[in-house]
Amino acid sequence: MKPRSPLSELPTHDVFNMPPHQGDQNLWSDDKALCEWTKIQGGSQHTGHFAHVGNVGGLDDTFEKAHQANRHGPELRAFDRYGMRTNAVEFHPAYHDLMDIAVSNQMHNFAWHNEGNAGHLGQSVLTYMFCQPEGGVMCPMAMTYSVVPSLRTTPSLAKEWVPRVLSNNYDKRDIPAEEKTGSMIGMFMTEKQGGSDVRMNSTVAVPFGNATGIGTEYLLTGHKFFCSAPMCDAFLVLANTEGAGISCFLVPRWRPDGQRNNLFIQRMKDKLGNKSNASTEMEFQDTYGVMVGDEGRGIRTIIEMVTGNRLYCAMSSAGIMRQALVQALHHTSNRSAFQKRLIQQPLMRNVLADMAIEVEAALALGLRIARAMDESDDPASASLARIGTAVAKYWNCKRCPSLVFEALECHGGPGYVEESIMPRLYREAPLNSIWEGSGNVMGLDVLRAMTREPEAIPAFLTEVEKAKGNDANLDRAIEDLKAELSEPIGMEGRMRHITEMMALTLQGALLVQHSPSAVAEAFCASRLAPRYRGAFGTLPQGCDLDRIIERALPN
């Protein structure tokens, strides 16, 4: 049934020159660049699933559920009515609806259902789409997706938990995992005194009983400062074992004897954004856990999970940018000023085209790294994935807040009120840059990959040099990057600059090879030219703004 139009004739004035309700989107078929880049990177066999998710994720009803889940955030229920400690978090029904949509459509496990068949690429496409209506729900999806490689370091745990992760059933009940139809897994790493430096963690783990069929059991005591998605069924946790240092443990919500585990939620974080997702502080007091991986090798064990989460951050930021652009295009296409539609005004066209280039470049960068993860049996691809994940995470997450701000500015005042989706996107935009390593951590991780993996830089340069000879600005950027990489003095202090150069050069190389000439030429003439300063709306004269905007407009 067609929705009834709101009243436009009011006692004092008529309402006109206001954009109409946007209604349903199709996050797949409306996005020409997404469809093309998915095919370019080898994901055509999954387009049926992507089309379904794009349709469901883009429904006006899905966006409304996201609005409700953020407006009515989670609430801590540490105790039940009888005074019993439950350590539960209560969510609005809209949150559970979104979780059901996400889980049933494999937002948390697509890669593992499709190993060897563009699984990580597909996972990245799904992330890019579903982060557009709602990012908070995607936090448990990202962690559950990323946990599988860490679990596989301990086959007994993998045998028990991976089948639960591979379930496509969302089971919100707070009961032992073995009684549920599907499970989610989270991660608790940071502590007050350490933050990103997890080697400063003070949580301790002592052996408990004997080794069992599922691994060596421990009791953990300590405090974790950021514990998101605390209603997951289990968590990977870092803690110190005597004489060995940091080890990794799987900590379930329920102990094997059927009793609640000692996971004591201290308080809920009142965050800037990501409001639908619960983030807490957690106390461990003789909390049951099973060691994952080798003792004293906890950071190496959990880094497998961190790598997947970093790819998620890069793709989530790209998706948030895409939805911000869609909102700006809708507003400017339906709003007039000075006798023209905003989208027809020359300076606004420059802004919109510039944002469209940024979104496509972010998408291309993330999907190329996802494909490298799918091809990690090849040493060169594995090296590209290793260094490229940090590069993509750094740059996409850095560009997201400024683009969302620019898209908000396109709306003027209406974009600054909570009835618009723009404030939610704006609050969400900085999160991915902080989660799983801030900008400095990513720069240092690129440096670590350069120094510890001799093939990382050769693999990266081989990738960008595939496009050499097609654009003078790109060719110069490649040579500048080589010169920067060849100077070891003071390199640690230059790693943000180097990482930015790597990201822009790889984006330019990908666009030159695969995007329409209007997009590629405008990217190289702006981002890779000496005059670029990063502000949107500064594309040089001669760029084909019409073709760029036409490509970005929803079908």
C-alpha positions as CSV (number, residue, x, y, z in Angstrom):
1,M,0.0,0.0,0.0
2,K,1.3,3.4,-0.9
3,P,2.0,5.5,2.2
4,R,-0.3,8.5,2.7
5,S,1.4,11.8,1.9
6,P,1.9,14.2,4.9
7,L,-0.1,17.4,4.9
8,S,1.6,20.2,2.8
9,E,-1.0,22.9,3.1
10,L,-0.7,24.5,6.5
11,P,-2.6,27.5,7.9
12,T,0.3,30.0,7.5
13,H,2.2,28.6,4.5
14,D,2.5,25.8,1.9
15,V,5.3,23.3,2.3
16,F,7.4,23.1,-0.9
17,N,11.0,22.9,-2.0
18,M,11.5,20.1,0.5
19,P,12.9,16.7,-0.5
20,P,10.4,13.9,-0.5
21,H,10.6,10.9,1.8
22,Q,13.4,8.8,0.4
23,G,11.7,5.4,1.0
24,D,13.2,2.1,0.1
25,Q,16.7,1.8,-1.2
26,N,18.4,-1.1,-2.8
27,L,21.9,-1.1,-1.4
28,W,23.1,-3.5,-4.2
29,S,21.4,-2.7,-7.5
30,D,21.4,1.1,-6.7
31,D,25.2,1.1,-6.4
32,K,26.8,0.8,-9.8
33,A,30.3,0.9,-8.4
34,L,29.6,-1.9,-5.9
35,C,28.2,-4.2,-8.6
36,E,31.1,-3.6,-10.9
37,W,33.9,-3.8,-8.3
38,T,32.4,-7.0,-6.9
39,K,32.6,-8.5,-10.4
40,I,36.1,-7.2,-11.0
41,Q,37.5,-8.8,-7.8
42,G,35.8,-12.1,-8.5
43,G,32.6,-12.2,-6.6
44,S,30.1,-12.6,-9.4
45,Q,28.9,-16.0,-8.2
46,H,27.4,-14.5,-5.1
47,T,25.4,-11.7,-6.7
48,G,22.1,-13.4,-6.0
49,H,22.8,-13.3,-2.3
50,F,24.1,-9.8,-2.5
51,A,21.0,-8.6,-4.3
52,H,18.7,-10.2,-1.6
53,V,20.7,-8.5,1.2
54,G,20.8,-5.2,-0.6
55,N,17.0,-5.3,-1.0
56,V,16.4,-6.2,2.7
57,G,19.0,-3.9,4.1
58,G,17.8,-1.0,2.1
59,L,14.1,-1.2,3.1
60,D,12.7,1.8,4.7
61,D,11.6,-0.5,7.5
62,T,15.2,-1.6,8.1
63,F,16.3,2.0,8.4
64,E,13.5,2.7,10.8
65,K,14.5,-0.2,13.0
66,A,18.0,1.2,13.1
67,H,16.6,4.6,14.2
68,Q,14.6,2.9,16.9
69,A,17.5,0.7,18.1
70,N,19.7,3.8,18.5
71,R,16.9,6.0,20.0
72,H,16.1,3.3,22.6
73,G,19.6,2.0,23.5
74,P,20.5,-1.0,25.6
75,E,20.0,-1.0,29.3
76,L,22.0,-2.8,32.0
77,R,20.1,-5.4,34.0
78,A,22.8,-6.6,36.5
79,F,20.2,-8.2,38.8
80,D,16.8,-9.8,38.4
81,R,13.8,-9.0,40.5
82,Y,14.8,-11.5,43.1
83,G,18.2,-10.0,43.7
84,M,20.1,-12.7,41.7
85,R,23.1,-11.5,39.7
86,T,22.3,-12.0,36.0
87,N,24.8,-9.6,34.3
88,A,22.3,-9.1,31.4
89,V,21.8,-6.3,28.9
90,E,18.3,-5.6,27.7
91,F,17.8,-4.4,24.1
92,H,14.9,-2.8,22.2
93,P,13.0,-5.2,20.0
94,A,14.2,-3.4,16.9
95,Y,17.8,-4.4,17.8
96,H,16.8,-8.0,17.9
97,D,15.0,-7.7,14.6
98,L,18.2,-6.2,13.0
99,M,20.3,-9.0,14.6
100,D,18.0,-11.6,13.1
101,I,18.3,-10.0,9.7
102,A,22.0,-9.9,9.9
103,V,22.6,-13.4,11.2
104,S,20.1,-15.1,8.9
105,N,21.9,-13.4,6.0
106,Q,25.4,-14.6,7.1
107,M,26.8,-11.2,8.0
108,H,28.8,-13.0,10.6
109,N,30.0,-16.1,8.8
110,F,29.8,-15.7,5.0
111,A,33.5,-16.1,4.6
112,W,33.6,-19.5,6.3
113,H,30.7,-20.8,4.4
114,N,32.5,-19.9,1.2
115,E,36.2,-20.6,1.9
116,G,38.1,-20.7,-1.4
117,N,35.2,-19.1,-3.1
118,A,35.6,-15.4,-2.6
119,G,34.4,-15.7,1.0
120,H,36.3,-12.7,2.5
121,L,35.3,-10.6,-0.6
122,G,31.7,-11.5,0.0
123,Q,32.0,-10.8,3.7
124,S,33.3,-7.4,2.8
125,V,30.4,-6.7,0.4
126,L,27.9,-7.6,3.0
127,T,29.6,-5.4,5.6
128,Y,29.7,-2.4,3.2
129,M,25.9,-2.8,2.6
130,F,24.6,-3.5,6.1
131,C,26.7,-0.8,7.8
132,Q,24.7,1.8,5.9
133,P,21.5,1.4,7.9
134,E,23.1,0.4,11.2
135,G,26.7,0.0,12.4
136,G,26.0,-1.0,16.0
137,V,24.5,-4.4,15.2
138,M,27.5,-5.1,13.0
139,C,30.0,-5.1,15.9
140,P,29.1,-8.7,17.0
141,M,28.9,-9.7,13.4
142,A,32.5,-8.5,12.9
143,M,33.9,-10.2,15.9
144,T,32.1,-13.5,15.2
145,Y,33.4,-13.5,11.6
146,S,36.9,-12.7,12.8
147,V,37.2,-15.3,15.6
148,V,37.4,-18.4,13.4
149,P,41.1,-18.4,12.6
150,S,41.9,-17.9,16.3
151,L,39.7,-20.8,17.3
152,R,41.3,-23.0,14.8
153,T,44.6,-22.7,16.6
154,T,43.0,-25.1,19.2
155,P,41.3,-27.9,17.2
156,S,39.3,-29.1,20.2
157,L,37.7,-25.7,20.8
158,A,37.2,-25.2,17.0
159,K,35.3,-28.5,16.9
160,E,32.9,-27.3,19.6
161,W,32.5,-23.7,18.7
162,V,32.9,-23.2,15.0
163,P,29.7,-25.1,14.1
164,R,27.8,-22.8,16.5
165,V,29.3,-19.8,14.7
166,L,28.4,-21.2,11.3
167,S,24.7,-21.4,12.3
168,N,22.5,-18.8,10.6
169,N,20.0,-18.7,13.5
170,Y,19.9,-15.8,15.8
171,D,19.2,-17.1,19.3
172,K,18.9,-14.2,21.8
173,R,18.3,-16.4,24.8
174,D,20.8,-16.2,27.7
175,I,21.3,-19.9,28.2
176,P,24.3,-22.2,27.7
177,A,25.6,-22.3,24.2
178,E,25.1,-26.0,23.7
179,E,21.4,-25.5,24.2
180,K,21.1,-22.7,21.6
181,T,20.5,-22.8,17.9
182,G,23.4,-20.5,17.1
183,S,26.2,-18.5,18.9
184,M,28.0,-15.2,18.7
185,I,31.6,-14.6,20.0
186,G,33.2,-11.3,21.1
187,M,36.6,-10.1,22.3
188,F,37.8,-8.4,25.5
189,M,41.4,-7.1,25.2
190,T,41.9,-3.6,26.6
191,E,42.4,-2.5,30.2
192,K,42.5,0.9,31.8
193,Q,46.2,1.1,32.2
194,G,47.2,-0.2,28.8
195,G,44.8,0.5,26.0
196,S,46.4,-0.5,22.8
197,D,49.5,-1.7,24.7
198,V,48.0,-5.0,25.7
199,R,51.3,-6.2,27.1
200,M,50.5,-4.0,30.1
201,N,47.4,-6.1,30.9
202,S,47.2,-7.1,34.5
203,T,44.4,-9.7,34.3
204,V,45.8,-13.0,35.5
205,A,44.9,-16.6,34.8
206,V,45.7,-19.6,37.0
207,P,45.3,-23.3,36.1
208,F,42.1,-24.9,37.2
209,G,41.9,-28.7,37.5
210,N,43.3,-30.8,34.7
211,A,43.4,-30.5,31.0
212,T,40.1,-31.6,29.5
213,G,38.9,-32.7,26.1
214,I,38.3,-29.1,25.1
215,G,41.6,-27.7,26.4
216,T,43.4,-26.5,29.6
217,E,41.0,-24.8,32.0
218,Y,41.9,-21.6,33.9
219,L,40.4,-19.1,36.3
220,L,40.8,-15.5,35.4
221,T,40.8,-12.5,37.6
222,G,41.0,-8.9,36.5
223,H,39.2,-6.0,34.8
224,K,38.5,-5.2,31.2
225,F,37.7,-1.6,30.2
226,F,35.9,-2.0,26.8
227,C,33.7,-5.0,26.5
228,S,31.3,-4.5,23.5
229,A,28.5,-6.9,22.7
230,P,28.5,-8.4,26.2
231,M,25.6,-10.7,25.4
232,C,27.7,-12.8,23.1
233,D,28.0,-16.5,24.1
234,A,31.7,-16.5,24.5
235,F,34.7,-14.1,24.3
236,L,38.4,-14.2,23.5
237,V,40.2,-12.7,26.4
238,L,43.9,-11.8,27.1
239,A,45.4,-12.6,30.5
240,N,48.8,-13.3,32.1
241,T,49.9,-16.8,33.0
242,E,52.7,-17.2,35.5
243,G,56.1,-17.1,33.9
244,A,54.7,-17.1,30.4
245,G,53.2,-13.7,29.8
246,I,50.1,-12.9,27.8
247,S,48.0,-15.9,26.8
248,C,44.6,-16.1,25.1
249,F,41.5,-17.7,26.6
250,L,38.0,-18.5,25.4
251,V,35.6,-17.3,28.2
252,P,32.0,-18.5,27.8
253,R,29.0,-16.8,29.4
254,W,28.0,-20.2,31.0
255,R,30.4,-22.7,32.6
256,P,30.4,-26.4,31.5
257,D,28.6,-27.3,34.8
258,G,25.6,-25.2,33.7
259,Q,26.2,-22.3,36.1
260,R,26.6,-18.7,35.0
261,N,30.3,-17.7,34.6
262,N,31.7,-14.9,36.7
263,L,31.3,-12.1,34.2
264,F,30.4,-9.1,36.3
265,I,29.3,-6.1,34.3
266,Q,30.3,-2.9,36.2
267,R,28.7,-0.3,34.0
268,M,27.6,0.6,30.5
269,K,29.7,3.1,28.5
270,D,27.8,6.2,27.4
271,K,29.4,6.5,24.0
272,L,29.5,9.2,21.4
273,G,27.9,6.9,18.8
274,N,27.3,3.2,18.1
275,K,24.4,3.7,20.5
276,S,22.5,0.5,19.7
277,N,25.5,-1.6,20.6
278,A,26.2,-2.2,24.3
279,S,29.7,-1.5,25.5
280,T,30.6,-2.2,29.1
281,E,33.3,-2.6,31.7
282,M,33.7,-6.1,33.0
283,E,35.2,-7.7,36.2
284,F,36.6,-11.2,36.2
285,Q,36.6,-13.0,39.6
286,D,37.7,-16.6,39.2
287,T,36.1,-16.5,35.8
288,Y,36.2,-19.8,33.9
289,G,38.2,-19.9,30.6
290,V,40.0,-22.3,28.3
291,M,43.3,-21.5,26.8
292,V,43.3,-20.8,23.0
293,G,46.6,-21.4,21.2
294,D,50.0,-21.8,23.0
295,E,50.7,-20.4,26.4
296,G,52.5,-17.1,26.3
297,R,51.5,-16.6,22.6
298,G,48.2,-14.8,23.3
299,I,48.8,-11.8,21.2
300,R,49.8,-13.8,18.2
301,T,46.7,-16.0,18.7
302,I,44.3,-13.1,18.9
303,I,45.9,-11.1,16.1
304,E,44.2,-13.4,13.7
305,M,40.9,-12.1,15.0
306,V,42.2,-8.5,14.9
307,T,43.1,-8.8,11.2
308,G,39.6,-9.7,10.2
309,N,38.2,-6.9,12.3
310,R,40.5,-4.4,10.6
311,L,39.2,-5.4,7.2
312,Y,35.7,-5.0,8.6
313,C,36.6,-1.4,9.8
314,A,37.8,-0.5,6.3
315,M,34.7,-1.8,4.6
316,S,32.3,-0.4,7.3
317,S,33.8,3.1,6.8
318,A,33.4,2.7,3.0
319,G,29.8,1.8,3.5
320,I,29.1,4.7,5.9
321,M,30.6,7.0,3.3
322,R,28.4,5.5,0.6
323,Q,25.2,6.1,2.6
324,A,26.2,9.7,3.5
325,L,26.8,10.3,-0.3
326,V,23.4,8.8,-1.1
327,Q,21.7,11.1,1.4
328,A,23.5,14.1,0.0
329,L,22.5,13.2,-3.6
330,H,18.9,12.7,-2.6
331,H,18.7,16.1,-0.8
332,T,20.5,18.1,-3.5
333,S,18.5,16.5,-6.3
334,N,15.2,17.7,-4.7
335,R,16.1,21.0,-3.2
336,S,16.4,24.3,-5.1
337,A,18.3,27.5,-4.4
338,F,18.9,30.5,-6.7
339,Q,16.6,29.1,-9.4
340,K,18.5,25.8,-9.8
341,R,18.5,22.4,-8.1
342,L,21.4,22.2,-5.7
343,I,22.8,19.4,-7.7
344,Q,22.9,21.7,-10.7
345,Q,25.0,24.4,-9.0
346,P,28.6,24.2,-10.2
347,L,30.3,24.2,-6.8
348,M,27.9,21.7,-5.3
349,R,28.5,19.5,-8.3
350,N,32.2,19.6,-7.6
351,V,31.6,18.6,-4.0
352,L,29.3,15.7,-4.9
353,A,31.6,14.4,-7.6
354,D,34.6,14.7,-5.2
355,M,32.7,12.7,-2.5
356,A,31.7,10.1,-5.1
357,I,35.3,9.5,-6.1
358,E,36.3,9.1,-2.5
359,V,33.6,6.5,-1.9
360,E,34.5,4.4,-5.0
361,A,38.2,4.6,-4.1
362,A,37.5,3.4,-0.6
363,L,35.4,0.5,-1.9
364,A,38.0,-0.5,-4.4
365,L,40.8,-0.5,-1.8
366,G,38.8,-2.6,0.6
367,L,37.7,-5.2,-1.9
368,R,41.1,-5.6,-3.4
369,I,42.5,-6.4,0.1
370,A,39.6,-8.8,0.7
371,R,40.5,-10.6,-2.5
372,A,44.1,-10.9,-1.4
373,M,42.9,-12.5,1.8
374,D,40.9,-15.0,-0.3
375,E,44.1,-15.8,-2.2
376,S,46.4,-16.1,0.8
377,D,47.7,-19.5,-0.3
378,D,49.8,-17.4,-2.8
379,P,52.7,-15.8,-0.9
380,A,52.5,-12.5,-2.8
381,S,48.8,-12.2,-2.0
382,A,49.4,-13.1,1.6
383,S,52.0,-10.3,1.9
384,L,49.7,-7.9,0.2
385,A,46.9,-8.8,2.5
386,R,49.1,-8.5,5.6
387,I,50.3,-4.9,4.8
388,G,47.2,-3.9,2.8
389,T,44.8,-4.5,5.7
390,A,46.6,-1.9,7.9
391,V,46.8,0.5,5.0
392,A,43.1,0.2,4.1
393,K,42.0,0.4,7.7
394,Y,44.1,3.5,8.3
395,W,43.0,5.4,5.2
396,N,39.3,4.5,4.8
397,C,38.7,5.2,8.5
398,K,40.6,8.6,8.3
399,R,38.6,9.7,5.3
400,C,35.2,8.7,6.6
401,P,34.5,11.4,9.2
402,S,35.4,14.3,6.9
403,L,33.3,12.9,4.1
404,V,30.3,12.4,6.3
405,F,30.7,16.0,7.6
406,E,30.7,17.3,4.0
407,A,27.6,15.3,3.2
408,L,25.9,16.7,6.3
409,E,26.8,20.2,5.2
410,C,25.1,19.6,1.9
411,H,21.8,19.4,3.8
412,G,22.3,22.5,5.8
413,G,20.2,22.7,9.0
414,P,17.9,19.8,8.2
415,G,20.9,17.5,8.2
416,Y,21.8,18.5,11.8
417,V,18.6,17.4,13.5
418,E,18.0,13.9,14.9
419,E,15.1,13.2,12.5
420,S,17.7,12.9,9.8
421,I,20.0,9.9,9.5
422,M,23.0,12.2,9.2
423,P,23.7,12.8,12.9
424,R,23.8,9.0,13.4
425,L,26.2,8.5,10.5
426,Y,28.3,11.4,11.8
427,R,28.6,9.9,15.3
428,E,29.4,6.5,13.8
429,A,32.1,7.8,11.4
430,P,35.0,8.1,13.9
431,L,34.5,4.8,15.6
432,N,36.3,2.5,13.1
433,S,39.4,4.6,13.3
434,I,39.6,3.9,17.0
435,W,38.5,0.3,17.1
436,E,41.2,-2.3,16.5
437,G,44.0,0.3,16.4
438,S,44.0,4.0,16.0
439,G,45.9,5.8,13.3
440,N,49.3,5.6,15.0
441,V,48.8,1.9,15.7
442,M,48.0,1.3,12.0
443,G,51.1,3.3,10.9
444,L,53.3,1.2,13.2
445,D,51.7,-2.0,12.0
446,V,52.6,-1.0,8.4
447,L,56.1,-0.4,9.6
448,R,56.1,-3.8,11.4
449,A,55.0,-5.6,8.2
450,M,57.7,-3.8,6.2
451,T,60.4,-4.9,8.6
452,R,59.3,-8.4,9.5
453,E,58.0,-9.5,6.2
454,P,60.5,-8.9,3.4
455,E,58.0,-9.6,0.7
456,A,55.4,-7.1,1.9
457,I,56.7,-4.0,0.1
458,P,57.7,-5.9,-3.1
459,A,54.2,-7.3,-3.3
460,F,52.7,-3.9,-2.7
461,L,54.8,-2.2,-5.4
462,T,54.1,-5.0,-7.9
463,E,50.4,-4.3,-7.4
464,V,50.6,-0.6,-7.9
465,E,53.0,-0.9,-10.9
466,K,50.4,-2.9,-12.8
467,A,48.9,0.5,-13.6
468,K,52.1,2.3,-14.5
469,G,52.2,4.2,-17.8
470,N,48.5,5.1,-17.8
471,D,48.6,8.4,-15.9
472,A,51.4,10.8,-15.3
473,N,50.2,11.8,-11.8
474,L,50.1,8.1,-10.8
475,D,53.5,7.4,-12.2
476,R,55.0,10.3,-10.3
477,A,53.2,9.1,-7.1
478,I,54.7,5.6,-7.5
479,E,58.2,7.0,-7.8
480,D,57.7,9.3,-4.8
481,L,56.5,6.4,-2.8
482,K,59.6,4.4,-3.7
483,A,61.8,7.3,-2.7
484,E,60.0,7.6,0.6
485,L,60.3,3.9,1.4
486,S,64.0,3.9,0.6
487,E,64.8,6.5,3.3
488,P,65.1,4.6,6.6
489,I,66.1,7.6,8.8
490,G,63.2,8.8,11.0
491,M,60.8,6.4,9.3
492,E,58.8,5.7,12.4
493,G,57.8,9.3,12.7
494,R,56.9,9.4,9.0
495,M,54.6,6.4,9.0
496,R,51.3,8.2,8.8
497,H,52.6,10.0,5.7
498,I,54.0,6.8,4.2
499,T,50.7,4.9,4.9
500,E,48.7,7.7,3.3
501,M,51.0,7.6,0.2
502,M,50.6,3.8,0.0
503,A,46.8,4.1,0.2
504,L,46.4,6.8,-2.4
505,T,48.8,5.2,-4.8
506,L,47.0,1.8,-4.6
507,Q,43.6,3.5,-4.9
508,G,44.9,5.3,-8.0
509,A,46.3,2.2,-9.5
510,L,43.0,0.3,-9.0
511,L,40.9,3.1,-10.4
512,V,43.1,3.6,-13.5
513,Q,42.9,-0.1,-14.3
514,H,39.2,-0.7,-13.7
515,S,37.0,2.4,-13.2
516,P,35.5,4.6,-15.9
517,S,38.1,7.1,-17.2
518,A,36.1,10.1,-15.7
519,V,36.5,8.6,-12.1
520,A,40.1,7.5,-12.5
521,E,41.3,10.7,-14.2
522,A,39.6,12.9,-11.6
523,F,41.1,10.9,-8.7
524,C,44.7,11.1,-10.1
525,A,44.3,14.8,-11.0
526,S,43.3,15.6,-7.5
527,R,44.6,13.1,-4.9
528,L,47.9,12.4,-6.6
529,A,48.7,15.9,-7.8
530,P,51.0,18.2,-5.8
531,R,48.3,20.7,-5.1
532,Y,45.9,18.4,-3.2
533,R,45.0,19.4,0.3
534,G,42.2,17.0,1.1
535,A,39.1,19.3,1.2
536,F,36.1,18.1,-0.8
537,G,34.9,20.2,-3.7
538,T,38.4,21.0,-5.0
539,L,38.5,18.9,-8.2
540,P,40.5,20.7,-10.9
541,Q,38.9,22.1,-14.0
542,G,38.4,19.6,-16.8
543,C,37.1,16.7,-14.7
544,D,33.9,15.2,-16.1
545,L,31.6,15.9,-13.2
546,D,28.5,14.9,-15.1
547,R,29.7,11.3,-15.6
548,I,31.0,11.0,-12.1
549,I,27.8,12.1,-10.5
550,E,25.7,10.0,-12.9
551,R,27.6,6.9,-11.9
552,A,27.1,7.6,-8.2
553,L,23.4,8.3,-8.4
554,P,21.1,5.4,-7.3
555,N,19.5,3.7,-10.2
